[in-house]
């Protein structure tokens, strides 16, 4: 594979707002830096606890929801004979449902023996109620199970730390400290029950579930935000003293800001500068920017001609969807596919079709139309030849994505750990692990 193709693939992944890869990179830097800092400043016991906490949390954070979703797909969905790959947003809209079934062709990607039409028909037999309820159950259950797994890991980690400190104390003085041992073996599950039951009325819990379902429904990154909110809450609730609570607040606040907010602000700022000052819009996916068909359409003045054929915003949903499925050579449709706004499926003969079991977000298609119009306008103003303009656009896109990742990692890997141990030194007079000292002095009950 050529270097340019590899670069495009990497930037496409890192610049995808729904990809978990950039989040994993930022979290990996954060976890590694904090672990090393803990060993250096807090000592061996804190370093070991931090390693379990950071990398154990990362495994649960990244893998928890996908694992539990897949488990439910293989059990509940199979029992009710519903294909989990059918997007419930299709079933929720009668006009969209009718269009999707009518234009369904090819086979389901996760079940080669089932056609797209059969999968859609199975989902709407009862008006879509079963499929929609299954989906709500899946996302709520997967989120709750992930957060429960994290909570149990946290309590086990804290218990392990306490037992380790007590063991070292016993080895040092050769005495049997029964009080510590009894306390260290507190029931993890009773603490979990107390945490979720304190002050939670049924209406509030129902409201949380509904909001959770809405937020994590279709975007993996939103999944992470919900889990992050739960992890942050649990970390604060499970803090073993006030100093640890404040350290968690610094860590979690900084983490959430630099993972989700700051990086996006960087990209938006570079994008605005690029568009307004450099006459080079870079909002479109790099896969579309580097596509030869897009380059040809831009060079040959076909952009405006093609996008003008898209039905206007006041037209019906069916008209817009029909345009997409009936105009595969239109540059808007081709760029939508490159930008992963459309999915393809195939039949047994290898013929490819737009997969109507996957939701087509018309709002995103219309945004792409506006992007193409803006690019065409700025290209004409630039007076550059097509190769120079595309290369400039690609370079700025790469820079914006790299700046997001690089600057965020710098803050997460250096600033946040430094702030935590600076606060600890000011609060306690030392960077040593205060929880270890509390355990030795019998001040902790967790």
Secondary structure, 3 states (H helix, E strand, C coil): CCHHHHHHHHHHHHCCCCCCHHHHHHHHHHHHHHHHHHHHHHCHHHHHHHHHHHHHHHHHHHHHHHHHHHHHHHCHHHHCCCCCCCCHHHHCCHHHHHHHHHCCCCEECCEEEEEHHHHHHHHCCCCCHHHHHHHHHHHHHHHHHHHHHHHHHHHHHHHHHHHHHHHHHHHHHCCCCHHHHHHHCCCHHHHHHHHHHCCCCHHHHHHHHHHHHHHCCCCHHHHHHHHHHHHHHHHHHCCCCHHHHHHHHHHHHHHHHHHHHHHHHHHHHHHHHHHHCCCCCCCCCHHHHCCHHHHHHHHCCCHHHHHCCCCCCCCCHHHHHHHHHHCCCCHHHHHHHHCCCCCEEECCCCCEEECCCCCCCHHHHHHHHHHHHHHHHHHHHHCCCHHHHHHHHHHHHHHHHHHHHHHHHHHHHHHHHHHHHHHHHHHHCCCCCHHHHHHHCCCCCC
